[in-house]
Amino acid sequence: MDVSSASSNMAVVQVEALKKSMEVEKKATLSVLESATEQSKQVTAQKTGIGSNINIIA
């Protein structure tokens, strides 16, 4: 294996590793956004008394 071939192989490995890390980061970001959306819905439901938590005041 010559030097240019080894360099090309290393570049391919680095690109694949970067793609994988970006995919993992994307999934983590989506998870955070989904969690924030759910929390926002719960807060809105608590404030309005509509949704998963119903506020009954006698």
C-alpha positions in Angstrom: 0.0 0.0 0.0 1.5 3.3 -1.0 1.2 6.6 1.0 -1.5 8.2 -1.2 -3.7 5.1 -0.8 -3.3 5.1 2.9 -4.1 8.8 3.1 -7.2 8.2 1.0 -8.3 5.4 3.2 -7.8 7.5 6.3 -9.8 10.4 4.8 -12.7 8.0 4.1 -12.6 6.7 7.6 -12.6 10.3 9.0 -15.5 11.3 6.8 -17.5 8.3 7.9 -16.8 9.1 11.5 -17.8 12.7 11.1 -21.1 11.6 9.4 -21.8 9.2 12.3 -21.1 11.9 14.9 -23.4 14.3 13.1 -26.2 11.7 12.9 -25.8 11.0 16.7 -25.9 14.8 17.4 -29.0 15.2 15.2 -30.8 12.5 17.1 -29.9 14.0 20.4 -31.1 17.4 19.3 -34.4 16.1 18.1 -34.8 14.3 21.4 -34.2 17.6 23.3 -36.7 19.4 21.1 -39.4 16.7 21.5 -38.9 16.9 25.3 -39.2 20.7 25.3 -42.3 20.5 23.2 -43.9 18.0 25.5 -43.0 20.1 28.6 -44.5 23.2 26.9 -47.7 21.3 26.2 -47.9 20.3 29.9 -47.3 23.8 31.1 -50.0 25.1 28.7 -52.4 22.4 29.9 -51.7 23.4 33.6 -52.3 27.1 32.9 -55.5 26.6 30.9 -56.9 23.7 32.8 -57.2 21.8 29.5 -55.3 18.7 28.6 -53.6 16.1 30.8 -54.0 18.1 34.0 -57.5 19.5 34.7 -57.7 22.2 37.3 -60.9 22.1 39.2 -61.5 25.0 41.6 -64.4 24.8 43.9 
